[in-house]
Amino acid sequence: MQLGTDRGPNGGECLRAIDIAGQTSRSALMPRKSHIDLIGAVALTLFSLNLGFNQVVIKVANEGFQPVFMAGLRSLGALVLLGLWMWARGITLRMPAEGRVGGIVAGLLFAIEFICLFIALDLTSVARTSILFYSMPVWLALAAHGLIPGERLTGVRLLGLGFAMGGVVLALADRDAGQVSLMGDVFALGAALCWAGIALCVRVTPLSRIPAEQQLFWQLLISAPVLLVLAPAFGPLLRDLEVIHVVGLAYQIVFVASFGFLFWFFLMKIYPASGVASFSFLSPVFAVVLGWIVLGEQLTTTIWLALGLVAIGLVLINRR
């Protein structure tokens, strides 16, 4: 998702950007902790499970909604909920002038990211999409190495990049694992690159000084109309719509795109960013396992190996 963007969740290095952005709204009632305690570990595990399950929900809901149209409805619904929450908390909806250019760029990347992700899940399996999508920290680390002072690749992080890249290559090479689509793989990688682009945008522009809630609100504000306007170009807006598909859309709006990410921001304000980032490997693991359990996706030995390499890589990349 951005992951993190920084939203979240959706990722590795982007978590640090959100940590910086969220400093202005830290609650005095919740003291900053120097390590991940049991409560934090459980909360982060549940959040990763939520993101992994969301991949399954998107794939199921794609049967009733055209993917880009559903992504637009999700952004619109989350925009309304987040706006109401910010209004109730007294958080201004207006983006400061210094963050507007970065906010527009991040919002456009946000829209493209979810066009790619939702189409990828329509074309290929949850397992393949998740492994490729959650390779985002790899591309962010490579870009940050050359663009951000102090973000040079260390030996440990280079080792992590090697593991993660090996997992991506294995996932791309496995053409026997159930629903396989080259275009789906391309869209999944495109989503990961856009997610990394959002994180990089936050890091190198004044957007890093904007509160995280305003960052997310701006991304939703930009992406909702863009997605809804572009949706007709991707085919009929509705497919074989049933109640389960509407429930799936509602789940994405409430538990992922709005309050889910707000919960993640809350955790970022309490726990160290590096500790939070270390849990990022759980999201693709949960997604792959749930795709197998819920959707009956075929998982080959190669896919399991690719997942393991990406998970190890994410842990090493996010180590201090």
Summary of the structure (lengths in Angstrom):
residues: 320
radius of gyration: 18.1
end to end distance: 23.0
largest distance: 52.8
contacts: 1269
relative contact order: 0.25
helix: 75%
strand: 1%
